[in-house]
Amino acid sequence: MSRRAPTTAATQALDRLGVSYVAHPYAHDAAADGYGAEAARELGVPPERVFKTLVVEADGRLAVAVVPVSSMLDLKALAAVLGAKRATMAAPETAERRTGYVVGGISPVGQRTRLPLVLDTSAEAFPTVFVSGGRRGFDIELAPADLLAATDGRLAAIGALR
């Protein structure tokens, strides 16, 4: 069964910028354990190529870290990249309020408040990567360079193997 791709703040932002992407809607299971793992499984894509968007607080400032779902975020490495002494995960309510998205559907693109973004260097290994399209059950595929350009993001080694 084919599912129609939703229009989200992320797709609208990419369309405005003229960034090429491919929409990948899938049937989200509310009982699924781990949104990113579910996306990789449903889309038939290796988990190293599907990236999760995490909102963090670094010395009182919010930022976004984008790492593969097969990895964990290295908070110390991220803090160093952001010039902070310490980084912690932001509260889910804060992440939702500042990005305009719900947890499990936070896209790195088209956020209500644009936050500094750091993309893990592992993204460079792929011609395209998958990130949330702004809803649970919806990913977008785009080139890492286009993701960085659309978000004014930067690359850094912030992922840690599980």
C-alpha positions as CSV (number, residue, x, y, z in Angstrom):
1,M,0.0,0.0,0.0
2,S,1.4,3.4,-1.0
3,R,1.2,6.2,1.6
4,R,1.0,9.8,0.6
5,A,3.9,11.9,2.0
6,P,2.7,14.6,4.4
7,T,3.5,18.3,4.1
8,T,5.5,19.4,7.2
9,A,7.5,22.4,8.3
10,A,10.6,20.4,7.2
11,T,9.3,19.7,3.7
12,Q,8.1,23.3,3.3
13,A,11.5,24.6,4.4
14,L,13.4,22.3,2.0
15,D,11.0,23.3,-0.8
16,R,11.6,27.0,-0.1
17,L,15.3,26.5,-0.2
18,G,15.1,24.4,-3.4
19,V,16.8,21.4,-1.7
20,S,16.2,18.0,-3.3
21,Y,14.9,15.3,-1.0
22,V,12.9,12.1,-1.2
23,A,9.9,11.6,1.1
24,H,9.6,8.2,2.8
25,P,6.3,7.8,4.8
26,Y,5.8,4.5,6.6
27,A,3.3,3.0,9.0
28,H,4.3,4.0,12.5
29,D,3.5,1.6,15.3
30,A,2.8,3.4,18.5
31,A,4.1,0.3,20.4
32,A,7.5,0.4,18.6
33,D,10.5,0.6,20.8
34,G,12.8,3.2,19.4
35,Y,11.6,5.6,16.6
36,G,14.9,5.5,14.6
37,A,15.2,1.7,14.7
38,E,11.6,1.5,13.6
39,A,12.3,3.8,10.7
40,A,15.3,1.8,9.6
41,R,13.3,-1.4,9.7
42,E,10.2,-0.1,8.0
43,L,12.2,1.6,5.2
44,G,14.6,-1.3,4.8
45,V,17.7,0.9,5.3
46,P,20.8,0.1,7.4
47,P,20.5,1.8,10.8
48,E,23.9,3.5,10.2
49,R,22.2,5.5,7.4
50,V,19.2,6.6,9.4
51,F,19.9,9.6,11.7
52,K,18.2,10.7,14.9
53,T,17.7,14.3,15.9
54,L,18.5,15.0,19.5
55,V,18.0,18.3,21.3
56,V,20.7,19.0,23.9
57,E,21.5,21.7,26.4
58,A,25.1,22.9,26.4
59,D,26.0,25.4,29.1
60,G,22.4,26.7,29.1
61,R,22.1,27.0,25.3
62,L,20.1,24.5,23.2
63,A,21.5,22.8,20.2
64,V,20.8,19.9,17.9
65,A,22.9,16.7,17.5
66,V,22.2,14.4,14.5
67,V,23.7,10.9,14.9
68,P,23.0,7.5,13.4
69,V,20.3,5.5,15.2
70,S,23.0,2.7,15.5
71,S,25.1,5.0,17.7
72,M,24.9,6.9,20.9
73,L,25.6,10.7,21.2
74,D,29.0,11.5,22.8
75,L,27.9,14.4,25.0
76,K,31.5,15.3,25.9
77,A,32.5,15.5,22.2
78,L,29.4,17.6,21.4
79,A,30.1,20.0,24.3
80,A,33.7,20.5,23.0
81,V,32.4,21.2,19.5
82,L,29.9,23.7,20.9
83,G,32.6,25.4,23.1
84,A,30.7,24.3,26.2
85,K,31.9,22.7,29.4
86,R,29.1,20.3,29.6
87,A,26.1,19.0,27.5
88,T,23.0,17.1,28.6
89,M,19.9,15.9,26.9
90,A,17.2,18.6,26.9
91,A,13.9,17.8,28.5
92,P,11.4,16.4,26.0
93,E,8.9,19.2,26.7
94,T,11.7,21.8,26.0
95,A,12.7,20.0,22.8
96,E,9.1,19.9,21.5
97,R,8.4,23.6,22.5
98,R,11.5,24.9,20.8
99,T,11.4,22.8,17.6
100,G,7.7,22.7,17.1
101,Y,7.9,18.9,16.6
102,V,6.9,16.0,18.8
103,V,9.6,13.6,20.2
104,G,10.1,10.8,17.7
105,G,9.3,13.2,14.9
106,I,11.8,16.0,15.5
107,S,13.3,17.0,12.2
108,P,16.6,18.8,12.0
109,V,15.0,21.0,9.3
110,G,12.2,23.6,9.6
111,Q,12.3,24.0,13.4
112,R,10.3,26.7,15.1
113,T,13.5,28.1,16.6
114,R,16.6,27.4,14.5
115,L,19.1,25.8,16.9
116,P,22.9,25.3,16.2
117,L,23.2,21.8,14.5
118,V,26.0,19.3,14.5
119,L,25.9,16.3,12.2
120,D,28.1,13.3,12.9
121,T,30.9,12.8,10.5
122,S,29.7,9.2,9.7
123,A,27.1,10.9,7.4
124,E,29.9,11.6,4.9
125,A,30.1,7.9,4.2
126,F,26.7,7.9,2.4
127,P,25.5,9.8,-0.7
128,T,22.2,10.3,1.2
129,V,21.0,9.9,4.7
130,F,17.5,9.6,6.3
131,V,16.3,12.0,8.9
132,S,12.9,12.7,10.4
133,G,10.6,14.6,8.1
134,G,8.8,16.2,11.0
135,R,6.3,13.4,12.0
136,R,6.5,10.0,13.5
137,G,6.3,7.6,10.5
138,F,7.9,10.0,8.0
139,D,11.5,10.3,7.0
140,I,13.2,12.4,4.4
141,E,16.3,11.3,2.4
142,L,18.8,13.9,1.4
143,A,22.5,14.4,0.8
144,P,24.5,15.3,4.0
145,A,25.8,18.4,2.3
146,D,22.2,19.6,1.6
147,L,21.2,18.9,5.2
148,L,24.2,21.0,6.4
149,A,23.4,23.8,4.0
150,A,19.7,23.9,4.9
151,T,20.4,24.1,8.6
152,D,23.7,26.1,8.6
153,G,25.0,23.0,10.4
154,R,28.5,21.6,10.8
155,L,30.2,18.2,10.8
156,A,32.0,16.8,13.8
157,A,32.7,13.4,15.3
158,I,29.9,13.2,17.9
159,G,28.7,9.6,17.6
160,A,29.8,6.8,19.8
161,L,29.3,3.1,19.1
162,R,26.9,1.3,21.3
